[in-house]
Amino acid sequence: MLKRLPIKIILAESKPAPLVKVCGWVRSVRRGKEVSFIALNDGSCFASLQLVVEPQLLDVLPAGLGTGACLSVVGELIASPAEGQQWELQVTEIELLGGVDESFPLQKKRHSFEFLRSIAHLRPRSNSFGAVFRMRSALSFAVHQYFQQRNFVHVHTPIITTNDCEGAGEMFRVTTLDPQKPPLKDGQIDWTQDFFGDSTGLTVSGQLQGELFATAFSDIYTFGPTFRAENSNTSRHVSEFWMIEPERAFCDLAGNCDLAEDFLRHMVGYALEHCAEDLDFFDQRIEKGLIKKLQSLHKAEFHRVSYTETVDQLQKSGQKFEFKVEWGSDLQSEHERFLTEQIYSGPVFVTDFPKGIKAFYMRDNDDGKTVAAMDLLVPRVGEIIGGSQREERLDRLQQKMTAHGIAEGELDWYLDIRRWGSCPHAGFGLGFERLLMYLTGMENIRDVIPFPRTPGHADF
């Protein structure tokens, strides 16, 4: 039985082949009296394979041959006389596996992203989203490649958890209790009667559990789904997304910045080397100059500046901002972009933030005012990576948890790694979808995740 070959493999052939089988979906049909031309795509690459079909082969097909139809064909791979393509398939056998009618919604060559979001189950068949999701697949592999080659241990951290790592109270509740008549105790829901015997939710981060494994394996990383019940409808927010979170023992803030810089360079370099065809499409159709932007970032100097120095630079810049720049307030996107695009013209690590605007687990600096935190900012986007050195001193961490209103005993397991064999350690988080937006030029996070979950939308 003749084995199907991916179109990507066929187009890379160095010589003609007498018998080739391909399957895929029709991108276009041009019918002629003597011969018809069909562009067939199977998703293995951006390009389609041109099929050359004699009229008698099409005449015996059932109704339904059109854009979107699924075909299985056998034929001879020959050199193409047409410009812009090396090969075409002279078809000898053709089978219509799945037909279409005039209601198929992807008849036109170009559709708005807003329209395609409304048919998320079909949009992978479009050029734009075929390129996006091939990139997503390739870069998922690149994440694992980077860490595995450096002897990091991959850890699957819990999706269901009792702790809110970020402390923002934006967790999705996980419960088996009857929402209409939950059990009560002293006027409050009695979570001890729930499935897990406690109040649980979907994780916002795997960091805290990752720290546990770092104190046993030294270098670990997590790469999994995270959730935020934030009622936001911006182009940068979804309710379910994927996070890359490495954690290293025996690592300080400077070492954490080194790892983040090296990792981002690797991801950009991998995209440039292995996703050239799809990047070329994004460069032409989505963001002009994208490839040049990525090439510049790949070889750029990554500057490092403290938060205090950053505030001073922004205040002295003479630039009028919508949000006032003052010490103790978080940097806004406009501040981050001005810093990367106007002051440094490249990526910047901002370090040592005021402790009042950062999470409880970040290590206190000796000045008593700041913590050993870092944000990596890149031009056009702003923050792309956030991380810190973790507070490894038991007494300090206990004090910080109390100050943040975390009840004693609530995270006793987290304190145990400070009680026994504590060590300096650090890590960071990178939202995978944010990275994909930067590498593809796509402006809406809903367009770089296969099935976006947003307020009011969980259709699949």
N, C-alpha and C positions, 0 to 999 in steps of 0.2 A: 504493500500500500504506500502510495506516494505521500511523503511527509510535508506538512505545511511549513513554509519558511517565512520568517518575519520580513516585512518589506525593508527594514533597516539593513538586514543581511544581504538581501537581493541587490539593493542599490550600491552596496560596497563591493560587489563582485568585480573581479578583474578581467573576466572573459565571459563570452556568451555561454548559455546553458540550454541544452536541447529540451529539457523537461523540468518545469518548475510549477509548484502549486502554491497559490497564495489565497488568503481569505481576508476580507475586510469590508469596510463600509464605503459606499459611493459618495464621493465629494462632488462630482459633476458628470454629466452625460452630454456628449455632443454627437448627435445622430447624423449620418450622411447616407447617401444612396448606395455608395460602394463600400463604405467602412464607417464604423462608429468608434469614438474615443471615450473611454471611461477613466476618470481619475479615482484610484482606489487607495484608501488609507486604513491601516490597521492599528494606528496609535503607537507603533514601535519607534517612529521618528516623525519629524515634522513633515517631510516630503511625502507626496503620494506617488504611486507607481502608475504610469500610463498604460492602459490596456487598449490594444488594437483588436477590434472584434468585427468579424464579417457579419453582414445582415442576417444570413440564414441561421446563425447561432442565436441571435436575439429574437427571431421570429417565433421560435418554439418555446420561449420563456413565458411563464404565466404573467399576468398583469402585476405591476408593482415595482418595475425597475425605474428608479429615480434617485435623487439626492437623499441619502440616508438608508438606502436599501443595503442588505447584506449579501455578499456574493462569495462563492468559492469558484476559483478559476484555475485551469491548467493551461500551460502554453510554453512557447519557446522564448527565452530571454535573448533579445537581439539589440545591437547598437541602434540608438535612436537617431534619426536624421534631424530631429527638431532641436532647436537651440535651448540650452538651459537644462538638458537632461541627458544622461549618458545612456540609459537603458529604457526599453519598453518591452511589454510582453505581448507577443503575437498569440492570441488566445485560440486554443483548439477545443477546449471544453469549458462550459460555464453553467453554474447552478445558482439559482436565486434561492438563498436560504431564508431570507426574510424580506418581504416587500414593504413598500410604503404607499401612502396615498397623498392627496394634495393637502391634508391637514398636518403633515409633518412640519413642526415649527421652525426647522432650520433650513428652509429652502433658500433663503438669501445668503449671500456670501458674508455679509457683515451685520451684526446685531449689537445693540447697546449692552453694556455689562448689566445694567439694571434689568433689562428684559431677560438676559441669560440667567440672572439670579432667580428669576421667577420659574425657571425650568432647570433647576440645579441638577436634576437627574439626567438631563440630556446635554448639558453644556460641556461635559468632557469631550464631546464629538466635534466641538468647534476648534478652530486653529488656536485661538488665544488660550483656551483652557486646556487643550491638549499639551501646549507648551508649558503652562503653569504646573500641571500635575506630573509631567515628566521631570521637570526641575525639582519638584518636591520630592519625588522618589529618589532622584540622584543625590540630592543633598541630605536626605535621611541616611543614605548609605555613607556619605562623607562624614557625618557626625560620628557614626560608630567606627569608621575607619580611623579617624583622628585619635580617638581615645584608646581604641584597642591597640593601635601601633605604639602607644606610649604606656601600655600596661595598666590602664585604668580598668577597674572592675565595674561592669554594668549592673546596676541595682534596680529592681522593680519595686518602687515604693508604693504604699497603699493608695488606692483611689478613695476608699472610705476611711475617714479619720475622725477623731474627736477634737483635733486641734486646728485652730485658725492661725496658720504660720504668720500671716501678714497683720493679723489683729484688726482687720477692717470690718469684720462682721458681715462679709458678703458671701457666705457659704450657702450652697444648696443643701437643704435638709434631706437626710436619708432616714426614713422611718417606716415601720410597719403598723404604727398606731392608727386607729380610726380617726381621720381628721374631723369628723363630725362630733364624735364623742370620745376624745382622748381621756385617759385616766388622769385624775387630778389628785394632788396632795398639797394641802395648805393653799389651795387656789391656783397652783402652778401645775403644768404638765409633769407627770411623774415618769421621767425618762427611764427609771429603773425597770419599768414594765415593757420597754421597747425591746426590739430584737437583740441589740447589743448591750442592753442594760445601761445605756448612756445616751446622751445627745450626740448624734453623729451627722456628718455632712460629707460632701464631695470635696476632695483636697484642692487647696489653692496653690500648694507647692510641695515638692518632695524633699525640701531642704533639711528639715529637722531630722527626718529618718535617715537622710543621706549622711548627716553628721555622725550618726551612730556607726554606720558602716565605714566611714573614713577613719574612725578610731580603731578599726580592726584590720582594714585592707590598705590604709594610707591614701591611695588615690582611687576615687570612685566617680561615677557619673550616673545621673538618671536622665531619661528621655521619655517622657510620657505625657498623658493628658492631664490638664489642670482646669479648674472651673472657677468662675466668678459670677455670683448672682448680682451683678451690677446693672442697674437699669439704664444702660447707656446705648445710644444709637449712633455713635460717631463712626467714622471710617476706620478707626484704630481699635475698636473694641468688639469682641465676641465673647459669648458666655462659656465656650469650650475651646481650649487651645492647647498647644503642645509646648512644653518647656524643656530646655536643655540645662541641666544643673550639675556641674562638676563640683566636687568637694575634695580638698587635699589636706592631709595632716602635715605638720611640720612646714607650714606655709604661712607667710605674713602677707600684708596688703600689697607690697611691691611684687612678691611672687605671684599673687592673684592677678595683678595687672599684666604681668608677663604672660601668664597662661591665656588670659582673655585676648590679648593682642595676637598671640601666635595662632589661637584657634580661629579668630575672625579672618586672619590672612589665609589660613588653610581653606576655609569655606569659600572665600572669594576666588582664590586660585583654582580650587576644584571646579567651580562653576565656569570659569574662563576656559579651562582646559577640556572639560568633559561635556559641557552643555552649549557648545559654540553655536549650533544650528538654532536652538531655541532662543539663545541670547541675541542672535542676529535679528530674529523676528521681533523681540521686545525692543531692541534698539531702533528698528525701523518704524514700528507701529505704536509702541506704548510710551517709551521715554527716549527721546532723541539724545544721543550722547551717553547712553547707559554703559556701554562697553568701556568707553574712555573713563567714565566715573569709577568703574570697578578696577580698571587697570591702575588708576591713580591711587585708589585706596590700598591696593595690594602692595604697592611699593612706598607708601607714604610713611612719614615719621609720625608716631603716635605720641603727642605731647602729654605731659603730666603737670597738673597745676592744682593747688589746693582750692577748696571751696572759698576760703577767705580771700585768696588772691583773685579768684574769679569774680567775686562780688566787687572787689576794688577795681578790676579792669572794666567791668560793665558800667560801673558808676562813673568812671572817668572817660568813657568812650564818647560821650556827648550824644549818644543815640537815644531817641525817645521811644520808650517801650509802653505797651498797653498796661503791663503789670510792673509795678514798682520793684526795683532791685534793692533789697535790704537784707542785711545779715540776719539769719534766723528763718528766712522764708525759703521754700523750695524753689529751685530754678524752673521757669516755665519754658515751653518749647521755643518761644521767640528768643529767650536768652541763650538757650543751648545752640540754636542755629546761628545766632550772631557770633557766638564764641567760635564755632567751628568754621563758619564761612567767611567771616570778616577779620577776626583777630588772628586765628591760627591757620586758616585755609587748609584744614585737614582734621583728622580725628584727634580727640582730646579726652584724656582721663581726668575727671574732676574727683578729688579725693578729700577725705577728712571733713565730713559734713557735720553740722550742728546735731547734737544727740537728740534734741527735741523733735526733729523731723524724720528720724530713722527708727528702725525696728529695735526691739528689746535685745535681740541676740547679737548685735554688733558691738565689737570691742571698744571700750572706753579708751580714749587717748589720755596721755599724761596731763594735758592742759585742763582736764575736767569739763570741757565745753563741747568737744567734738568726739566723733567715733571714727574708727578705721574703715570707712566705707568708700566705695568708688562707683562712679557711673562712667561708662564709655559713651561718648557722644560722637556722632558722625555727621558730616554735612548733609543737608536736605531733610534729615530725619530727626536729629537730636539724640536722645538716649536710645541705645540699642542693647546695652548690657548693664546690669546692676549687680553689685556684690559687696562683700565685706570680709574682713577678718572677723572671726567669731569670738565672742567673749568666753575664754577658756577658764577664767578664774571663778571658782564656785561662789565665793562670797559676793563678788561683784555682780555675777549673773543673778543671784538671789535678790540682791538689792534692786536691780533693774526690773526684774519681773514684778516685784512688789510695787514699784513706781508705775508700772504699766497696768496695774490692776489684775495681774494674773495670780489667782489664788494658789496658796502653798499646797503642794501635792498634785496640782492639775497637770504639771509637766515633770513629775518626779523622775520619770524614766529619762528625760532629757538632761536633768541635773546629774544623774548617775555617771555619765561619761566625764563629768568634771570631778566627781568624787573619787573615781578610781582610774588612774592612768591618764589624767588629762594632758593635753598637748595643744600647742598653737595650731590652729587650722583655719582655712579660709575657703571661700567658694563664690560662685556667681550664678546668675540666671539669665538665660537668653530665650526670649519668646521666638519659637521657630517661625511662626507666621510673620512676625515683624522682620525677621531676617529675610524671609522670602519676598516680602514687599520691597525691601531694599535691593535685592538681587535681580528682581524681575521688572521693577519700575511700576508695578501695580499699586494703585493708590488706595484701594479699599481692602481691608483685611478679609472681608467676606469672599474675596475673589482669589485667595490663595489657600483656602481650606475646602476640602471636598464638599462638606455639608455644613454650612455655617449655622451655629446656634446663636440666636439673638432674641431679645425680648419679643415674645409673641410668635416666634418661629422655631419650631422643631418638627418639621414636616415628614422626616424620613426615619 
